[in-house]
Amino acid sequence: MALVRGKLSNVVQVAAGSTSAIITVASSKKVYIKSIVCHAAGIGIATATAQVYFVPNGSAYTDATAGAPNNKIFDVDIASGETVLLEPSYPLVLDTTGDALFVGTGNFAGLAATHVNFIITGDKEA
């Protein structure tokens, strides 16, 4: 099994109160997520909340029957201009076609119209 190493995504900018898929498994090629970098880039905010969700097997994030809100694996407050590295002790493994990692922003203290930037690093099967 050959692995491609490095960044798994470009920078994904997520607006306040939104979520976005950052990576999805295609053709049963396993993805190993080593770290998630989050940066509160909005101007005028005091604190932003960065959220990460593991959504298995292609379930829609908004599909309440699939328990999407229960798939939240990180929920961290980030001060304005701060960067946080989320690095689990063992890589997160997405291994089934349709498994996805979503990133989102929760509540903000301060200016409401702002965003958090995300990028993930790790390996994927070639």
ABEGO torsion letter per residue (X at the ends): XBBBBEBABBBBBBBBGBBBBABBBBGGBBBBBABBBBBBABBGBABBBBBBBBBBGGBBAABAAAGAAAABABBBBBBBGBBBBBBBABBBBBABBGBBBBBBBBBBBEBABBBBBBBBBEBBBX
